[in-house]
Amino acid sequence: MKTKINFLFYIFFFVFTALIFRISYLKISYGRQYTSMSLKQQASSIDKAYHAKRGSITDRNGSVIAESIPIYDIVLEPKTLTELNNSSRQKSTERTLSSLSEILSIPQNKLNEYLSLNPDGSLKYSPYYQVIYKNADSATADKIRSLKLNGVYLEEKEKRRYPFSDLASKVIGFEHGGTLYGIENTYNSYLTGIDGRSFCSITGTETEIIDIPAQNGYTVMSTIDMNIQKIAADVIKEAMESYPCETASIIIMNPQTGEILAMTDSMDFDLNNPSKPVNITESDFNRLSTEKQSDYLNNMWKNFNIYSTFEPGSIFKPLIAGAALDEGIINKNTSFYCAGFKQVNDRKIHCIRRTGHFSQTLEQAISNSCNCVMMDIAEKMGKELFYKYQKDFGFGEKTGIDLPSETGASSLLYGPDRLGPVELATSSFGQSFNATALQSLTALCSIANGGKLIKPRIVSGIIDTNGNVIKEFAPETKRCVLSEDTCREISDLMVSVVENGTGRKAKIEGYTIAAKSGTGEQGNRNDELYTITFAGFLPAENPAVAAIVVIDKPAEYADGVTTAAPAFKSLMEKTIKYMGIEPSYKPKKQVNASQAEIPDYTGFYAEDALALITDSCMEYKIVGCGSKIINQFPKPGSYVPEGADIILYTD
């Protein structure tokens, strides 16, 4: 017996000794390797990523116009529910499914299907991951989280939200199919944060938990004022009702700094649902082919004000007159003559008044929007100097605005080698070359600010997550185009346009408005397609705001009737009130609300007088067959009830 016990002891001793030697050997030979493997396995179990939140976009007043909000996918884990012990499984499963059904409005029998089994007893659907509801909001997620339901967990994601829906949609931008538009594109590097991570760092046999928090994206502050943007959007709707057209657009800018206060067009869309078509019913849209649907949406998403071009027409005239003044080619006392047309080589190029304006001063020529005077001025300048100023004013090049997809239209501008006598003549009054609405307004702002071509800007600064301004964008002058003295002279001429000329429909009592109307015939002249513009700034003596209104390709065009001036007036009246811009002078006191003062129509051409009378809601009678008014009744300065008859005597 003792021998047997000793034998077993020795066997045990030798086995134990062998194990010790084996463990020691493995420890010495492979210890570091196994330790490292063990630590890596532990580290992988605690490796976690933190998603950075995309930064917000605000307007100039700090109102959030784009932000990221958390959304959640609700995930069911069927295996967890089916593996609960029998005593609690039915009760727990019932609680989970009934709660989800109530909160998410999903029929409970549909949720029960996720727990259905195959004949072999295995789950019919994915046992560990079944998304039963996508993009739940925070309130819904909080309800589910508070119930601590078995077999349910939440996956957090991020969604971009645009509180103002379609306001400034072309400016703010969005993401679609991996492509970014608007500010979301240009300032993506600032808006995009840096994801964080929590992980285990291993050095030899030492481990350290490293926690790197996510860095959320910065806030981008735009120059847009959403209150002014709303004013512009409302005026666009009014303009579309008055003059149905292919597109209507508005830009409002600070002419001193280049800051864009509002930018909109009639194809603004809902940023929260950018694939929803506008100006067409969804049923009509769905009937289109996939290719045509894509073309429609891409066209809808384009920013008309910086992408589409048109022949600017007469809003170009003050610019070329300013260039000639600055060069000393003409002066404000130079006299001109308009016979109603100008013969250029084999072409007879007509003025807007085919009967002619006859003898005119420069002020009258600008006020009357005379083509013949502009052709004479361009001829005196010569093609080289004309082209130089055209380029100096920014035509044929991008303005440099901080928005994507801007058009420069350089290929739509005649260079000196192609600027023949006819092209020079027609270019002088804004035809034969193309420009964007932003190019046109930026050029005009150089008159408002004393001669500087300012780079327009849509963003004023970048703000970090602590509210500190880390980057500011100061006004940037691209070049000086005209002298301050010349700008004052041209500004005065443009005031006359509103007071006495083709821009009378834009007049606002108490305010000096420097502006110019424009009509550009587009494309093939036989198509009779027009773009109607009105651009200007106020107060003329110290401009605080400049704007352009574009009515592109109106369905019906009547010369002298279809004009963007009323829309400009409505836009400025509302903007003046919001911005608190003080009047330049005290308006004349009205006798009473039901009476109106009769202007002096003597000396006017009949068609001009009739247009003004129609605007004032008066009735008229013509006596005589002449073209010019020589007398009238009631006399100028009289007060008559609105709707009264005015008798005009012609020569």
Secondary structure, 3 states (H helix, E strand, C coil): CHHHHHHHHHHHHHHHHHHHHHHHHHHHHHHHHHHHHHHHHHHHHHCEEECCCCCCEECCCCCEEEEEEEEEEEEECHHHHHCCCHHHHHHHHHHHHHHHHHHHCCCHHHHHHCCCECCCCCECCCCCCEEEEEEECHHHHHHHHHHCCCCEEEEEEEEEECCCCCCCHHHHCCEECCEECHHHHHCHHHHCCECEEEEEEEECCEEEEEEECCECCCEEEECCCHHHHHHHHHHHHHHHHHCCEEEEEEEEECCCCCEEEEEEECCCCCCCCCCCCCCCCHHHHHCCCHHHHHHHHHHHHCCHHHHCCECCHHHHHHHHHHHHHHCCCCCCCCEEEECCEEEECCEEEECCCCCCCEEEEHHHHHHHCCHHHHHHHHHHHCHHHHHHHHHHCCCCCCCCCCCCCCCCCHHHCCCCCCCCHHHHHHHCCCCCCCECHHHHHHHHHHHHCCCEEECCECEEEEECCCCCEEEECCCCEEEECCCHHHHHHHHHHHHHHHHHCCCHHHCCCCCCCEEEEEEEEECCHHHCEEEEEEEEEECCCCCCEEEEEEEEEECCCCCCCCCCHHHHHHHHHHHHHHHCCCCCCCCCCCCCCCEEECCCCCCCEHHHHHHHHHHCCCEEEEECCCCEEEEEECCCCCEEECCCEEEEEEC
